[in-house]
Amino acid sequence: MSCKKGIFLQHQINTVQFIKTVMKQSTRRFIFRLIGLLLLGGWGGGLQAQTSVMLEDYIRLGLENNPRTQSRRLNLQQSDLQIKQAKALGLPTLTFNANYTRALGGRKLDFPIGDLLNPAYNALNAINPQFMFPTLENQQIQFLPDNFHETKLNFAYPLYNTDIRYNRRIQQQLRESQDAQLLATEHELRYQITEAYVRYLQTWEAEKIWKNTREVLLELKRLNESLVKNNVATKDIITTADYELNKIDNELFALETQRNTAQAYVNLLLFRDLQTPLVPDTNLLRALVPDYRLEPLLDQAQRNRQELRALQSGINASETAVKLNQSNQKLPDLYIGGELGFQGFGYKFNGDQAYMLAQVGLSYDLYDGGQRKQKTQISRIEAEKLKVQQAEVAQQIQMQVIQTFNEFLAARFAFETAKTGVQSAESVFRIVNNKYRAGQALLIELLEAQNRVTTARLQQSLAWSNVILKSAELNRIAPEN
């Protein structure tokens, strides 16, 4: 055993001497490149991209173009028009009407005016021939008016109408609900774009760790080839290096496909061509997040969640409908109106055909079979249903806040742990690097230490990405305004 141990130690000494003599310059060059990778290839610094395009630019584009927000805006515009329509129902109306009638045929009325008046006229003519009374013919009067026109202005104004009054309030409350739904959709879309974009950036970070590792393995392979060439090592170490390089190439290809999928999903949320390139924001993964506290988050969620606001608007609308039906049971509708125009045979506009009409009206249903009472009960039940739903949603929101807050704490703790791992890996690397410069460590030990540093730094980056995502989720479920 002592003989084998001596042979192993002698082989190790020969390897170190070989590295120092035969590969001295290339190894020193590799060390400088290795340190450069460690200094420049740290957390969040490996993305080769511009920083002019920020995440907020993509969010703004998504809020403008996404079909969900567009649909909500159209609903809001429709609600605005319905409010204007409800207001217009309470304003005076002035209508111009003109019609002219020609008629042929139809029912007729026989009027025997000749039979009635001719005997009297004949007797009068016999008494006093100077006054000649004409002989009259019996007449047929047509029921349908012929050569008749009516040209007029109609005026109407509802002095008091409960339907118009309360319907305007209901439309305004429904409009508030539509506005809340739009804001809720925008909050959700903002988070979805943030999450998808951070996932996209994570593929760049993962690609960086594999590329750094591949660079290390290429340097190791070149060193191994020199060792084999000088009969210091066998060919199996080259085969092992090639196998590791193939695995990395597979990982890089898989990451490229994942990045393309993540890019397509971001573009889907932005509602544009799915293959449009994205610009990685190199500053996003360095962003700071606030130090959240649970109680303020719970309070913000209850005050600012748009889902609760939408439900409250629905409750208000149902309660207004109750008041509408109750008022219909108690109060009549009152209106005034009038007409001004011309009416008569022949299309003329003169004093004989001119007329004016004024009206005052009152309408009240004395008996409707209980319809208004039933409508009142239906509206009251609908309001109670919405209140129950609102209480349930409020409790679910509290649960969301508590769960996400705990996940945020766990993500932040994981980041602190990863940061400690980076410090530990860097400390080990400095020790191994000093030992290597003193000829007390093999190159493979240095490469392994460097790989741990790179891996630890990228794990820190991924952990911080998770912190950013949890922070964005907290902002979604507990918005500040």
Buried (B, 14 or more C-beta within 10 A) or exposed (E): EEEEEEEEEEEEEEBBEBBEEBBEEBBEEBBEEBEEBBEEBBBBBBBEEEEEEEBEEBBBBBBEEBEBBEEBBEBBEEBBEBBEEBBEBBEEEEEEEEEEEEEEEEEEEEEEEBEEBBEEBEEEBEEEEEEEBEEBEEEEEEEEEEEBBBBBBBBBBBEBBBBBBBBBBBBBBBBBBBBBBBBBBBBBBBBBBBBBBBBBBBBBBBBBBBBBBBBBBBBBBBBBBBBBEEEBBEEEBBEBBEEBBEBBEEBBEBBEEBBBBBBBBBBBBBBEEEEEEBBBBBEBBEEEBEEBEEEEBBEBBBEBBBBBBBBBBBBBBBBBBBBBBBBBBEEEBBBBBBBEBBBBEEEEEEEEBEEEEEEEEEEEEEEEEEEBBEBBEBBBEBBEEBBEBBEEBBEEBBEBBEEBBEBBBEBBEBBEEBBEBBEEBBEBBEEBBEBBEEEEBBBEBBBBBBBBBBBBBBBBBBBBBBBBBBBBBBBBBBBEE
